Amino acid sequence: MPSTVIIGGSVAGFSVAAGLREAGYTGTVTIIDPHETALDRPPLSTEYLVDDDVDLALAPPEWFQEHSVTWVQDTAISFGPGTVETTRQHFDADHVVIATGAVPKTLDLAKPVYTLRSLADAQALRAALQPGVRVAIAGGGLLAPELATSAKTLGAKVTVFTPQVPATEIFGELAHSLYRNMTDQVDVIPRRLTVDENLADFDLVIAAVGVAPAVELAQDSGVSIDDGIVVDDHYRTNIDGVYAIGDVCRIHGQPRHDHWDHGRASAARVVHTIMGTQPAVPTPQWVWSDQFGHDAQAVGRVIPQAHEHLVHRGDHAIFVINNDRLIGAAAIDDHMVIRAATRIITRDVRVDPDQLADTDIQIRRLAR
Ligand SMILES: Cc1cc2nc3c(=O)[nH]c(=O)nc-3n(C[C@H](O)[C@H](O)[C@H](O)COP(=O)(O)OP(=O)(O)OC[C@H]3O[C@@H](n4cnc5c(N)ncnc54)[C@H](O)[C@@H]3O)c2cc1C
């Protein structure tokens, strides 16, 4: 019987198991992860920090039995072609999928620095973020504004140190409007937080300064590593039958993507490879962020290149077009724009910039 062993059971690893079963895979499917079950991460910075009743599980416990997926609560310590070793067991597998994600970078300061990646990190932060606590949050990506939102909700006095307008590479021009909104809500200092800062002004420091791919396990395995495990566009490594997906991997010749939807999409691609089936046209990459009461979303690429055009729809949505084809879109508090843009890009529908810009025309009409 064929067998697949997946190392890491968050969105990327879990999606392989779910996708294989959905596709009718009849072999054994095993997920190895030190956690009790498959947990999602994005709610950690938003809902989990501020609410008592948040379910992080990607599936209820009975799902694993119903789908014949074995969850092994353990840590993998090595893998090779067709084999995986954990701290307690040995597994043989036709397919080995590495989905170990990423680890947060931190700052070297003369004070303990919190980071947020795991449930344990979130629990520690929840305990520390008391009303009136003076917190410095360092970071120029999605996470810093999300953490600032939660910390403010909890009554902390928040200062964000950011050397740039956060997430411009994701939300393009709209990142500036999110930034203005953040500066209305909390103190923002437009530079890096360094050792020279007077840390006595803060009770708590949180680093949201990016992640490094969790490649430790792969160091001596023979897979190529260069800012992540290097894969081809089928997410195959240089070792036959070994794949890498999600935050831990990087497609050769491309930058590394550490967003939730990449975990899901890369898993779907590996399922097709294992099943020997043809993937549908891939949907463009989608990223979202909930910050200060606003829902920001982007799909595809939203920074125009020289020959492309930027189209504005009111002050809350932008599109990048190349001739009559849509390349990407971003929107604040308008998920219909993102839904329509995803359909337009996936179906390769022609677009008219004047129509995209016209807020009197319902966006979903343009996706037909
Ligand atoms: C707080 C927070 C908020 C976020 N918000 C957003 C957002 O708003 N939008 C967005 O697009 N993305 C967001 N992200 C990013 C997104 O969550 C990640 O891109 C996604 O979780 C990557 O999934 P993954 O499965 O590749 O890796 P991970 O989620 O890192 O999971 C890796 C899993 O592998 C396990 N593992 C590691 N090493 C081993 C080993 N040796 N043996 C066995 N298991 C191992 C880990 O325990 C973990 O369960 C956020 C991330 C965080 C931390």
The ligand as a MOL file (V3000), in Angstrom:
LIG
                    3D

  0  0  0     0  0            999 V3000
M  V30 BEGIN CTAB
M  V30 COUNTS 53 58 0 0 0
M  V30 BEGIN ATOM
M  V30 1 C 0.4810 35.2050 14.6030 0
M  V30 2 C 0.4560 34.9850 13.1190 0
M  V30 3 C -0.4660 35.6840 12.3390 0
M  V30 4 C -0.5000 35.4670 10.9630 0
M  V30 5 N -1.4070 36.1570 10.2180 0
M  V30 6 C -1.4710 35.9380 8.8850 0
M  V30 7 C -2.4290 36.6350 8.0970 0
M  V30 8 O -3.1970 37.4660 8.6020 0
M  V30 9 N -2.4640 36.3600 6.7540 0
M  V30 10 C -1.6240 35.4520 6.1740 0
M  V30 11 O -1.7010 35.2390 4.9600 0
M  V30 12 N -0.7070 34.7760 6.9000 0
M  V30 13 C -0.6110 35.0040 8.2360 0
M  V30 14 N 0.3270 34.3410 8.9840 0
M  V30 15 C 1.2640 33.4220 8.3180 0
M  V30 16 C 0.6930 32.0220 8.2090 0
M  V30 17 O 0.1030 31.6350 9.4190 0
M  V30 18 C 1.8010 31.0600 7.8020 0
M  V30 19 O 2.2190 31.4340 6.5070 0
M  V30 20 C 1.3350 29.6200 7.8090 0
M  V30 21 O 1.0050 29.2200 9.0990 0
M  V30 22 C 2.4250 28.7010 7.2450 0
M  V30 23 O 1.9800 27.3950 7.3500 0
M  V30 24 P 2.9790 26.1480 7.3900 0
M  V30 25 O 2.0920 24.9650 7.6040 0
M  V30 26 O 3.8930 26.2050 6.2470 0
M  V30 27 O 3.9050 26.3820 8.6670 0
M  V30 28 P 3.5920 26.5620 10.2090 0
M  V30 29 O 2.2520 27.1960 10.4090 0
M  V30 30 O 4.7800 27.2240 10.7990 0
M  V30 31 O 3.5000 25.0770 10.7740 0
M  V30 32 C 4.6100 24.2300 10.8330 0
M  V30 33 C 4.2880 23.0380 11.7210 0
M  V30 34 O 5.3780 22.1440 11.6660 0
M  V30 35 C 5.6710 21.6700 12.9630 0
M  V30 36 N 7.0750 21.2540 12.9920 0
M  V30 37 C 8.1790 22.0320 12.9080 0
M  V30 38 N 9.3000 21.2690 12.9830 0
M  V30 39 C 8.8810 19.9860 13.1120 0
M  V30 40 C 9.5590 18.7350 13.2450 0
M  V30 41 N 10.8930 18.6440 13.2520 0
M  V30 42 N 8.8060 17.6070 13.3750 0
M  V30 43 C 7.4580 17.6730 13.3500 0
M  V30 44 N 6.7680 18.8350 13.2350 0
M  V30 45 C 7.4770 19.9700 13.1210 0
M  V30 46 C 5.3710 22.8700 13.8600 0
M  V30 47 O 5.1380 22.4470 15.1880 0
M  V30 48 C 4.1090 23.4220 13.1890 0
M  V30 49 O 2.9470 22.8340 13.7180 0
M  V30 50 C 0.3950 34.5380 10.3670 0
M  V30 51 C 1.3280 33.8620 11.1580 0
M  V30 52 C 1.3570 34.0830 12.5270 0
M  V30 53 C 2.3720 33.3610 13.3770 0
M  V30 END ATOM
M  V30 BEGIN BOND
M  V30 1 1 1 2
M  V30 2 1 2 3
M  V30 3 2 2 52
M  V30 4 2 3 4
M  V30 5 1 4 5
M  V30 6 1 4 50
M  V30 7 2 5 6
M  V30 8 1 6 7
M  V30 9 1 6 13
M  V30 10 2 7 8
M  V30 11 1 7 9
M  V30 12 1 9 10
M  V30 13 2 10 11
M  V30 14 1 10 12
M  V30 15 2 12 13
M  V30 16 1 13 14
M  V30 17 1 14 15
M  V30 18 1 14 50
M  V30 19 1 15 16
M  V30 20 1 16 17
M  V30 21 1 16 18
M  V30 22 1 18 19
M  V30 23 1 18 20
M  V30 24 1 20 21
M  V30 25 1 20 22
M  V30 26 1 22 23
M  V30 27 1 23 24
M  V30 28 2 24 25
M  V30 29 1 24 26
M  V30 30 1 24 27
M  V30 31 1 27 28
M  V30 32 2 28 29
M  V30 33 1 28 30
M  V30 34 1 28 31
M  V30 35 1 31 32
M  V30 36 1 32 33
M  V30 37 1 33 34
M  V30 38 1 33 48
M  V30 39 1 34 35
M  V30 40 1 35 36
M  V30 41 1 35 46
M  V30 42 1 36 37
M  V30 43 1 36 45
M  V30 44 2 37 38
M  V30 45 1 38 39
M  V30 46 1 39 40
M  V30 47 2 39 45
M  V30 48 1 40 41
M  V30 49 2 40 42
M  V30 50 1 42 43
M  V30 51 2 43 44
M  V30 52 1 44 45
M  V30 53 1 46 47
M  V30 54 1 46 48
M  V30 55 1 48 49
M  V30 56 2 50 51
M  V30 57 1 51 52
M  V30 58 1 52 53
M  V30 END BOND
M  V30 END CTAB
M  END
